[in-house]
C-alpha cells in the first residue's frame, strides 16, 4: 500500500469530491429478513448455578447497523438445542437493566488522518466513552509506530477519553494488528469479574507494517479471530477510506468472523455517524432474561432467539455455549467436613509448637547484642539487616524475582538484594510506595512496572527521566525472558522466573 507523506494535499482535494456513503455491516452470520436482522451477542449463564436467570444479549438492527426499536406487542422466543424454552421470561433494554457492557476502542493514530479527520475520530470516540454507565467498563488502545494503551478495563471512562485526546498521528510503520492483539489482552478470560457482553471498536485505514507478507497477515488474522471468539469479543471495524487510500481486504475479516461488522467511512461526518451507530447499538441491546427450565448442566448447548412482530420472524444464528455445572449439597458437606478437619489439624500443630517453644526456652538473662533489624519493604516483617534475600517473602507465592547486580551509585548494602514479583502488577521506583524500592540517584519516583498475565511478564517504562533498558536496549514496553539484564536508570538487575 502506498503511504507517502506528500499525498495529504491530494487527499484533501479528493475529499471535496468524495461521495458520502455508508457501507452497512456484513450480516452473513445472521439471517436477514427484509432490511433487518436479529443478532445474538452474548449468553450469560453465570447466575444459573445459584438459581438465577439466564441472560441473552440481542441486537435488532437495520442493514446500516442502527438499532431498531422493538414494539411492546412483539414476541420473543428462546430455544435450547432446537427445543423451545418453557421458563418464564422478561425482555428489557440493557440500559434499563443492571447488565454491563465492556468496551475497548482501538484508534489508529495515523499520519494519513492528520488534519480534520483525526479530531473527528477523537470527538466520536469521546462521545462513545462518555455515554457508558458506571457499571460498564472501558479501555483504549492507540497505535502508530508504537502501541499505547490504558492499563485495564475500568469504569473511569473520562480517563480513557483523556488518553484518546492525547494521541498524536504518526505511522511510519503502523502496527494495526499489534494494537488489536493488545486490546484483546485487556479482556480477561474468565467472566467472573467481567461478564460476557464484550465489544471492540477498531478505527483504521487498514494498513499494517506487515501487510506485504501475505502468509504472516493471514496467520495473524486467524489467531486474532480465534482469540476474539474464545473471549466472546465481537469486533466492529470502521474502515476510514480517506481519499480512497484505504486497504480493508484483510482487516474486515475481524468483523465478519467475530459477530461484529465492517463499515466504511469516506468523510469525517461518516466517522461520527458510524461511531454513533455503534454507541446506539450498545445502548439499544435487548436482554432476554428467563428461568433456565429444561436447561441441562455441564453441556454444550445451542442457544437461539427469535423475534416475531409485524407478521415477520427474525431468528438469530445458534450460539453454542457450555453450561455451568450446578453444585450439589454433597460437595458442600464435603467442604464443611474438610474445613473442620483442617481446623483440628492446625490447632494440633499450633499447640505442639507452643509446647516445644516452652520446653526449649532458655533461662532469662541479659540480652546479647545481635544483628540490627529492619522492616522488609515487601512483606513488612522485621529481618536482620544483613539479609539480602527475605526468607519470609521467599516462602510466599511469587512469580519471579529481580536481583540487584550493580550499577553506578548502588551501594554495597543494596547490591545482591532480591525483590520478589508477587503481584500481577508491580511498580518499580525510588518512592516507598513502589513494590520494588530503589533509592538510588537517577531512578525516578515511579520509574517502571511489570505486568504478569498468562505466565508472561511485560516490562513498561512509566516515562522515567533516565530510561528503562533490557540487555542494553532502551524500551518503552517489552516482554521479559529468564536471565535478562535490566537497567532502571543506573541500577542493574537480573530477572529470573520462579525456580
MARTI-683379 format. One record per residue (C-alpha): chain; x, y negated, z. Coordinates in nm, 2 decimals, padded with zeros to 4 digits. Each point is the difference from the previous one (the first is absolute). Layout:
N
chaine:x:y:z
A:X:Y:Z
...
END
This chain:
499
chaine:x:y:z
A:00.00:00.00:00.00
A:00.14:-00.35:-00.09
A:00.01:-00.24:00.30
A:00.22:-00.30:-00.11
A:-00.02:-00.30:00.23
A:-00.04:-00.23:-00.30
A:-00.34:00.14:-00.08
A:-00.18:-00.22:00.25
A:-00.07:-00.27:-00.25
A:-00.13:00.26:-00.25
A:-00.21:00.15:00.27
A:-00.17:-00.33:00.10
A:-00.09:-00.07:-00.37
A:-00.14:00.35:-00.02
A:-00.21:-00.06:00.31
A:-00.18:-00.29:-00.17
A:-00.13:00.24:-00.26
A:-00.06:00.30:00.23
A:-00.35:00.14:00.00
A:-00.14:00.04:00.34
A:-00.09:00.37:00.02
A:-00.02:00.24:00.29
A:00.06:00.37:-00.07
A:-00.21:00.20:00.24
A:00.13:00.28:00.22
A:00.05:00.34:-00.14
A:-00.29:00.21:00.12
A:00.09:00.34:-00.14
A:-00.01:00.15:00.34
A:-00.35:-00.10:00.08
A:-00.31:00.08:-00.21
A:-00.13:-00.33:-00.15
A:-00.37:-00.05:-00.05
A:-00.06:-00.30:-00.22
A:00.22:-00.28:00.12
A:00.03:00.12:00.36
A:00.17:00.28:00.19
A:00.02:00.13:00.36
A:00.35:00.08:00.15
A:00.08:00.20:00.31
A:00.29:-00.19:00.15
A:00.07:00.20:00.32
A:-00.14:00.26:00.23
A:00.05:-00.04:00.38
A:-00.05:00.32:00.20
A:00.20:-00.11:00.30
A:-00.30:-00.04:00.24
A:-00.16:00.33:-00.09
A:00.18:00.22:00.26
A:-00.13:-00.24:00.27
A:-00.35:00.04:-00.12
A:00.00:-00.33:-00.20
A:-00.11:-00.08:-00.35
A:00.16:00.07:-00.33
A:00.07:-00.33:-00.19
A:00.03:-00.02:-00.38
A:00.12:-00.33:-00.15
A:-00.15:-00.08:-00.34
A:00.02:-00.28:-00.26
A:-00.28:-00.07:-00.24
A:00.16:-00.20:-00.29
A:-00.07:-00.14:-00.34
A:00.24:00.06:-00.29
A:00.20:-00.32:00.10
A:00.06:00.15:00.35
A:-00.24:-00.24:00.17
A:-00.22:00.14:00.28
A:-00.36:00.04:-00.07
A:-00.26:-00.05:00.28
A:-00.20:00.31:00.07
A:-00.37:-00.06:00.06
A:-00.16:00.10:00.33
A:-00.22:00.27:-00.16
A:00.29:00.18:-00.16
A:00.06:00.36:00.10
A:00.34:00.14:00.11
A:00.08:00.37:00.00
A:00.31:00.18:00.13
A:00.10:00.36:-00.09
A:00.26:00.23:00.14
A:00.14:00.25:-00.26
A:-00.31:-00.06:-00.21
A:-00.24:00.06:00.28
A:-00.22:-00.30:00.11
A:00.06:-00.13:00.35
A:-00.30:00.02:00.23
A:00.14:-00.21:00.28
A:-00.14:-00.34:00.09
A:00.18:-00.29:-00.18
A:00.02:-00.37:-00.01
A:00.16:-00.24:-00.25
A:00.16:-00.33:00.10
A:00.22:-00.26:-00.17
A:00.36:00.05:00.12
A:00.01:-00.37:00.10
A:-00.30:00.06:00.24
A:00.16:00.31:00.16
A:00.30:00.06:00.22
A:00.18:00.19:-00.28
A:00.33:-00.16:-00.10
A:00.19:-00.02:-00.32
A:00.38:00.00:-00.03
A:00.15:-00.20:-00.29
A:00.36:-00.04:-00.13
A:00.06:-00.27:-00.27
A:00.30:00.04:-00.24
A:00.09:-00.33:-00.17
A:00.25:-00.03:-00.28
A:00.21:-00.30:00.07
A:00.11:-00.02:-00.36
A:00.16:-00.28:-00.20
A:-00.25:00.05:-00.28
A:-00.27:-00.11:00.25
A:00.18:-00.33:00.08
A:-00.21:-00.31:-00.05
A:-00.38:00.01:00.04
A:-00.04:00.38:00.01
A:00.18:00.08:00.33
A:-00.18:-00.27:00.21
A:-00.33:00.15:-00.14
A:00.12:00.35:00.11
A:00.09:-00.14:00.35
A:-00.34:-00.17:00.04
A:-00.19:00.31:-00.11
A:00.19:00.22:00.24
A:-00.04:-00.25:00.28
A:-00.38:00.00:-00.05
A:-00.01:00.38:00.00
A:00.21:00.04:00.32
A:-00.19:-00.28:00.18
A:-00.33:00.17:-00.07
A:00.10:00.31:00.20
A:-00.14:00.06:00.35
A:00.18:00.05:00.33
A:-00.06:00.37:-00.01
A:00.14:00.02:-00.35
A:00.38:00.02:-00.05
A:00.22:-00.13:-00.28
A:00.36:-00.02:-00.11
A:00.18:-00.16:-00.30
A:00.29:00.09:-00.23
A:00.19:-00.23:-00.23
A:00.23:00.12:-00.27
A:00.24:-00.15:-00.25
A:00.37:00.07:00.01
A:-00.05:00.13:00.35
A:-00.30:00.14:00.19
A:-00.13:-00.18:00.31
A:-00.28:00.10:00.22
A:-00.18:-00.08:00.32
A:00.08:00.25:00.28
A:-00.32:00.20:00.02
A:-00.37:00.00:-00.03
A:-00.15:-00.24:00.25
A:-00.30:-00.22:00.06
A:00.22:-00.31:-00.03
A:-00.12:-00.09:-00.34
A:00.12:-00.37:00.03
A:00.36:00.12:00.04
A:-00.04:00.20:-00.32
A:-00.14:-00.30:-00.18
A:00.31:-00.20:00.11
A:00.23:00.28:-00.13
A:-00.16:-00.02:-00.35
A:00.01:-00.38:00.00
A:00.38:00.01:00.06
A:00.08:00.23:-00.29
A:00.20:-00.16:-00.28
A:-00.01:00.13:-00.37
A:00.33:00.18:-00.09
A:00.01:00.32:-00.21
A:00.33:00.06:-00.18
A:-00.06:00.37:00.07
A:-00.35:00.04:00.13
A:-00.05:00.29:00.24
A:-00.38:00.07:-00.06
A:-00.01:00.37:00.10
A:00.23:-00.05:00.29
A:-00.25:-00.26:00.12
A:-00.29:00.24:-00.04
A:00.19:00.28:00.19
A:00.08:-00.25:00.28
A:-00.37:-00.08:00.02
A:-00.10:00.36:00.03
A:00.25:00.05:00.28
A:-00.20:-00.26:00.20
A:-00.30:00.24:00.01
A:00.06:00.26:00.28
A:-00.09:00.36:-00.09
A:-00.24:00.09:00.29
A:-00.33:-00.19:00.02
A:-00.01:00.00:00.38
A:00.09:-00.37:00.02
A:-00.07:-00.12:-00.35
A:-00.31:00.16:-00.16
A:-00.02:00.14:-00.35
A:-00.16:-00.31:-00.17
A:00.32:-00.13:-00.16
A:00.06:-00.22:-00.31
A:00.30:-00.16:-00.17
A:00.00:-00.29:-00.25
A:00.29:-00.04:-00.23
A:00.05:-00.32:-00.20
A:00.26:00.05:-00.27
A:00.10:-00.06:-00.36
A:00.10:00.38:-00.02
A:00.37:-00.05:-00.05
A:00.25:00.21:00.21
A:00.38:00.02:00.00
A:-00.02:00.37:-00.12
A:-00.27:-00.05:-00.26
A:00.22:00.12:-00.28
A:00.08:00.33:00.18
A:-00.33:00.18:-00.10
A:00.07:00.32:00.19
A:00.09:-00.18:00.32
A:-00.31:-00.22:-00.02
A:-00.22:00.30:-00.07
A:00.13:00.17:00.31
A:-00.04:-00.31:00.22
A:-00.36:-00.05:-00.11
A:-00.08:00.37:00.07
A:00.16:-00.03:00.35
A:-00.19:-00.32:00.08
A:-00.33:00.15:-00.12
A:00.04:00.30:00.22
A:00.10:-00.21:00.30
A:-00.30:-00.23:-00.05
A:-00.23:00.30:-00.02
A:00.15:00.16:00.31
A:-00.04:-00.32:00.20
A:-00.35:-00.07:-00.14
A:00.11:-00.33:-00.15
A:-00.19:-00.13:-00.30
A:00.21:-00.24:-00.21
A:-00.14:-00.28:-00.21
A:00.25:-00.16:-00.24
A:-00.05:-00.35:-00.13
A:00.22:-00.02:-00.32
A:00.09:-00.36:-00.07
A:00.05:-00.03:-00.37
A:00.14:-00.35:00.00
A:00.05:-00.10:-00.36
A:-00.03:00.35:-00.13
A:00.33:00.13:00.15
A:-00.16:00.25:00.24
A:00.09:00.37:-00.01
A:-00.26:00.22:00.17
A:00.03:00.34:-00.16
A:00.13:00.17:00.31
A:-00.11:-00.22:00.29
A:-00.36:00.03:-00.09
A:00.02:00.37:00.08
A:00.03:-00.08:00.37
A:-00.35:-00.14:00.00
A:-00.14:00.27:-00.23
A:00.12:00.29:00.21
A:-00.06:-00.13:00.35
A:-00.37:-00.08:00.00
A:00.07:-00.37:-00.06
A:00.01:-00.20:-00.32
A:00.21:-00.18:-00.26
A:-00.11:-00.35:-00.09
A:00.17:-00.26:-00.22
A:00.03:-00.38:00.04
A:00.10:-00.24:-00.27
A:-00.03:-00.33:00.19
A:00.04:-00.13:00.36
A:-00.38:-00.02:00.01
A:-00.02:00.37:-00.09
A:00.23:00.09:00.28
A:-00.21:-00.18:00.26
A:-00.32:00.16:-00.14
A:00.14:00.35:00.00
A:00.14:-00.03:00.36
A:-00.33:-00.15:00.10
A:-00.17:00.31:-00.15
A:00.24:00.22:00.21
A:-00.09:-00.19:00.31
A:-00.37:00.03:-00.07
A:00.04:00.37:-00.06
A:00.15:00.04:00.34
A:-00.27:-00.20:00.16
A:-00.28:00.16:-00.20
A:00.08:00.36:00.09
A:-00.29:00.21:00.13
A:00.07:00.24:00.28
A:-00.23:00.31:00.01
A:00.00:00.14:00.36
A:-00.17:00.33:00.07
A:-00.01:00.28:00.26
A:00.22:00.27:-00.15
A:-00.27:00.27:00.02
A:00.11:00.31:-00.19
A:00.36:-00.12:-00.04
A:00.25:00.28:00.06
A:00.31:-00.07:00.20
A:00.36:00.05:-00.11
A:-00.09:00.05:-00.37
A:00.06:-00.18:-00.33
A:-00.33:-00.16:-00.08
A:-00.11:-00.18:-00.31
A:-00.19:-00.32:00.09
A:-00.22:-00.18:-00.24
A:-00.24:-00.29:00.02
A:-00.29:-00.09:-00.23
A:-00.20:-00.33:-00.02
A:-00.34:-00.01:-00.15
A:-00.19:-00.32:-00.09
A:-00.17:-00.16:-00.29
A:-00.06:00.35:-00.15
A:00.37:00.06:-00.03
A:00.23:00.24:00.19
A:00.36:-00.11:00.06
A:00.23:00.29:00.12
A:00.35:-00.03:00.13
A:00.27:00.25:-00.09
A:00.06:00.27:00.26
A:00.27:-00.08:00.26
A:00.15:00.31:00.18
A:00.11:-00.05:00.36
A:00.09:00.25:00.27
A:-00.24:-00.03:00.29
A:00.15:00.00:00.36
A:-00.03:00.29:00.23
A:-00.25:-00.05:00.28
A:00.17:00.07:00.34
A:-00.15:00.28:00.21
A:-00.06:00.00:00.38
A:00.25:00.29:00.02
A:00.28:-00.22:-00.11
A:-00.11:-00.26:00.26
A:00.00:00.26:00.28
A:00.34:00.13:-00.11
A:00.14:-00.36:00.00
A:-00.14:-00.05:00.36
A:00.14:00.33:00.12
A:00.34:-00.07:-00.16
A:00.01:-00.34:00.15
A:-00.07:00.13:00.35
A:00.27:00.27:-00.04
A:00.25:-00.26:-00.12
A:-00.09:-00.22:00.30
A:00.08:00.29:00.25
A:00.33:00.07:-00.17
A:00.11:-00.37:00.01
A:-00.11:-00.02:00.37
A:00.21:00.31:00.08
A:00.30:-00.14:-00.19
A:-00.02:-00.34:00.19
A:-00.03:00.17:00.34
A:00.30:00.22:-00.07
A:00.20:-00.30:-00.11
A:-00.08:-00.19:00.32
A:00.09:00.30:00.22
A:00.33:00.04:-00.19
A:00.08:-00.37:00.04
A:-00.06:00.01:00.37
A:00.22:00.31:00.04
A:00.28:-00.15:-00.19
A:-00.02:-00.35:00.16
A:00.34:-00.10:00.14
A:00.02:-00.16:00.35
A:-00.05:-00.37:00.01
A:00.31:-00.20:00.01
A:00.17:-00.30:-00.17
A:-00.08:-00.03:-00.36
A:00.30:00.05:-00.22
A:00.06:-00.26:-00.27
A:-00.08:00.14:-00.35
A:-00.05:-00.13:-00.35
A:-00.21:-00.30:-00.05
A:-00.35:00.04:-00.14
A:-00.18:-00.18:-00.28
A:-00.35:00.03:-00.15
A:-00.02:00.18:-00.33
A:-00.16:-00.25:-00.24
A:-00.19:00.29:-00.18
A:-00.15:00.20:00.29
A:00.05:-00.24:00.30
A:00.17:00.27:00.22
A:00.29:-00.10:00.22
A:00.31:00.17:-00.15
A:00.38:-00.02:00.07
A:00.16:-00.29:-00.19
A:00.25:00.25:-00.15
A:-00.26:00.20:-00.18
A:00.02:-00.05:-00.37
A:-00.30:00.23:-00.07
A:-00.30:-00.03:00.23
A:-00.08:00.36:00.11
A:-00.36:-00.10:00.08
A:-00.06:-00.13:-00.35
A:00.17:00.30:-00.16
A:-00.24:00.23:00.18
A:-00.30:-00.18:-00.13
A:-00.15:00.06:-00.35
A:00.18:-00.20:-00.27
A:00.04:-00.01:-00.38
A:00.37:-00.09:-00.03
A:00.28:-00.21:00.14
A:00.22:-00.31:-00.07
A:00.35:00.01:00.14
A:00.21:-00.32:00.03
A:00.34:00.07:-00.17
A:00.16:-00.34:00.01
A:00.00:-00.34:-00.17
A:00.13:-00.35:00.06
A:-00.11:-00.13:00.34
A:-00.11:00.34:00.12
A:00.16:00.06:00.34
A:00.12:00.33:00.15
A:-00.31:00.03:00.22
A:-00.24:00.00:-00.31
A:00.22:00.22:-00.22
A:-00.13:00.36:00.01
A:-00.34:-00.10:00.14
A:-00.28:00.21:-00.14
A:-00.35:-00.13:-00.07
A:-00.28:00.25:-00.06
A:-00.27:-00.06:-00.26
A:-00.32:00.11:00.19
A:-00.26:-00.23:-00.16
A:-00.16:00.01:-00.34
A:00.12:-00.36:-00.03
A:00.32:-00.11:00.18
A:00.14:-00.36:-00.01
A:00.37:-00.09:00.02
A:00.15:-00.33:00.11
A:00.16:-00.21:00.27
A:-00.33:-00.07:00.19
A:-00.09:00.21:00.30
A:-00.34:00.07:-00.16
A:00.15:00.23:-00.26
A:00.02:00.38:00.02
A:00.37:-00.02:-00.09
A:00.17:-00.30:00.17
A:00.33:-00.12:-00.14
A:00.12:-00.31:00.18
A:00.28:-00.08:-00.24
A:00.07:-00.33:-00.17
A:-00.12:00.03:-00.36
A:-00.30:00.22:00.08
A:-00.34:-00.19:-00.04
A:-00.25:00.01:00.28
A:-00.23:00.22:-00.21
A:00.24:00.13:-00.26
A:-00.15:00.32:-00.16
A:-00.23:00.29:00.06
A:-00.04:00.37:-00.08
A:-00.33:00.16:-00.09
A:-00.05:00.38:00.03
A:-00.27:00.15:-00.21
A:-00.04:00.36:-00.14
A:00.35:00.08:00.12
A:00.16:-00.29:-00.19
A:00.19:-00.29:00.15
A:-00.03:-00.33:-00.17
A:00.23:-00.28:00.11
A:-00.12:-00.36:-00.08
A:00.18:-00.33:00.06
A:-00.21:-00.26:00.18
A:00.16:-00.30:-00.18
A:00.31:00.00:00.22
A:00.27:-00.26:-00.04
A:00.29:00.24:-00.05
A:-00.18:00.28:-00.17
A:-00.06:00.37:00.03
A:00.23:00.25:-00.18
A:00.00:00.38:-00.08
A:00.34:00.14:-00.10
A:00.12:-00.35:-00.07
A:-00.29:-00.11:-00.22
A:-00.23:-00.27:00.11
A:-00.36:00.10:00.00
A:-00.35:-00.14:00.05
A:-00.17:00.34:00.04
A:00.13:00.35:-00.06
A:-00.05:00.36:00.12
A:00.27:00.14:00.23
A:00.21:00.32:-00.03
A:00.16:00.21:00.27
A:00.36:-00.13:00.08
A:-00.02:-00.33:-00.17
A:00.19:-00.30:00.13
A:-00.22:-00.31:00.07
A:00.09:-00.36:00.09
A:-00.21:-00.25:00.17
A:00.20:-00.32:-00.04
A:00.34:00.10:00.14
A:-00.12:00.31:00.19
A:00.08:00.34:-00.16
A:-00.23:00.29:00.09
A:-00.03:00.36:-00.12
A:-00.35:00.14:-00.07
A:-00.07:00.37:00.07
A:-00.31:00.21:-00.01
A:-00.11:00.19:00.31
A:00.21:00.31:00.05
END
